[in-house]
Amino acid sequence: MMDYEKIKAGVQLLLEGIGEDVGREGLLETPDRIARMCQEIYGGLYEDPVVHLKKQFSVERNDMVIEKDITFYSVCEHHLLPFYGKAHIGYLPNGKVVGLSKLARTVDVFARRPQIQEKMTAQIARALEENLNPQGVIVMLEAEHTCMTMRGIKKPGSKTVTMVTTGVFQDNYELQNRFLGMVKQG
């Protein structure tokens, strides 16, 4: 579990390190606020995504299921700066589907960890593959990384797109294009 006292001490050291007066009014409660914020934005470290994927329903047809435009916020593990964007998930069931909110909850579990986008995309796909046993999965994330937009190269508006395919999606460009077309529709 999280150690709030260590987080608070670390924030205090950081503020002192950048030359701030940790005793000034605006910063007095900052270490405590940051410690509480960490529980929210890093809470996925202590949550099992499988919990959300257990409740499944039988279906007669195995048509593609897509949940698109799932907003997520994560933190880059290299700079501890946010990246945020949209997740798009598709899968071809194998007789069972999961509730749509469960797909968004699964994205949130992985987003709420220090993370890189490439790994997060693969983790979501793997969780769906292992727990739904579908014919195939396709996961695409589009995100803006503040470690690239507010520091370093400073290119606001640039987006990183990652995609992972499994099963029938892996080499079937017709299925991939169908998914991408449906994601791009308004």
N, C-alpha and C positions, 0 to 999 in steps of 0.2 A: 504494500500500500504506500501511498504518498506520505512523505515526511514533511509536514507543514513547517516545522521549525527549521529544517535545513533549507527549504525554499525561501523562507523569510530571511534567514541569515545570508543566503546567496544573493538575494535581491538587494539587501543592504550593502553588501560588499560591491556589487555591481554599481550601485549609485555612488558609493564613495570612490570607486575606481574611475568613474567618468568625471569626477570632480564636483559632484553635487553635495549640497548640505542636507544630510539625511534628517536633520533636526528642524528643517523649515516646515511650515504649516502644510503645504501641499503634498509633502512626501511622507509625513508622519505615519500614515496608515497604508502607504503603498506596498510595503512588503506583505502585509496581511491580505490586501486586495489581490495581489499577484498569486499568493498561495491559494486563495479560494478560486481564482480564475483557473489555475492549473488543474484543479479537480474537474472543471467543466471541459476544458479544451484537450486534456490528456486522459480523460476518463475511459477512453476506449482501450487503454492498456490493461484495464482490469475487467473488461467485459468480453464475454465469449460470443462471437457472431452466430455460432451454431444455434444458440437459444432462439434466435429470430427465425431460423429456417426449419425448425422442427414441425411446425403446424402446416400440414400440407393437405390438399384436396384432390380427389380423383377427378379426371376429366376424360371425356369420351374421345376428343380429338387432340392431336398433338401439334396444334398450330403455334406459330411463333408468338411468344409473349415479350412485350417490350415495355419497360418503364424508363422514360426519358426525362431529361431536364431535372435530375435530382440534385439540388443545390448542396454543396459540401464546402466545409472550411477545414483546412488542415494546417500543419506547421512543418516546414522544411527541416529535416533533421540536421542539415549542414549549417544553417544560419539561424535557426529558431525564429524564422520569419514566416508569416502566413502565406499559403497558397490556397486559392479558392476557385470554384468553378462548378461545372455540371458533370454529372455521371449519367451515362446511358447504358442500360443493361438489356440484353436480349437473351432468350434461351428457347430451345425447342424442348418441350416437356417429354417425358417418357411415361405418360399415364398419370402424372401428378404435377400440380402447380402449388406455389406458395402464395400467401396473401401479398398484394402489391406493396403494402406498407412495410412488409418484412424486407423487401429489397432495399428500400430507402434506409431502414434501420441498420441493415448490414453495411451499407456504404458509410453511415455515421460511425459505426464501431471502428472501422479501419481508418477513417479520416481523423478521429480523435486520438491520434498517436503521433509522436514525432515520426516523420515519414518522408519517403520520396514518392513522387507520383507513379513512377514505373512499378515500384513494388506494390503500392496500393492497388493499382489496376489488376495486377496478378493475384493479389490476396483475395480480392472480391471474386474474381473468376474461379479461383480454386475453391473458395467456400461454397459457391453455388454448385460447382462440379461435384464436389465431395458429398454435399448434403441433399441435393435434389436428384442426383443421378439422371440428368437430362441427356438428350441426344447430343446437345452441344450448347456452349455458352459463348456470348460475345459481350465484352465490356469495353466501353470507350470513356475516357475522362478527358475533358477540356478544361485547362486551368491557367490562371494568371498567377505568376510567382512573384511575390514582392521582393524576394532576394534578387530578382532580375530587374524589377521595375523601379525600386526606390534606392538601390545601391548597385555597385558594380557597373554593368553596361547601361543601366537606366533606360530601358525600352518599355515604357508603359503601354499597355494594350496588347502586348505580344502574348500569345497563348501557346501552351504546350499541349499536344494531343497524344495520348497513349491508347493503345488498343491491344487486347488479348483475346484470342479465339481458342476454343477447344472443340473437340468432337467434330460434328458435321460442319461447323463453321470454319474449321481450320483451313481447308483447301478449297472451299466452295465459295468462289467469288460472287456467284449469283446470289447466294444467301447473304453474304456480307454486304453486297450492294443494296439488297432489299432492306436490310437493317439500317444502313446509312441513309437511304432514301426516306425511310419512315422517321428517323431521328431528325432529319433536316426539314421535314414538313412542319408548318406552323401550327 
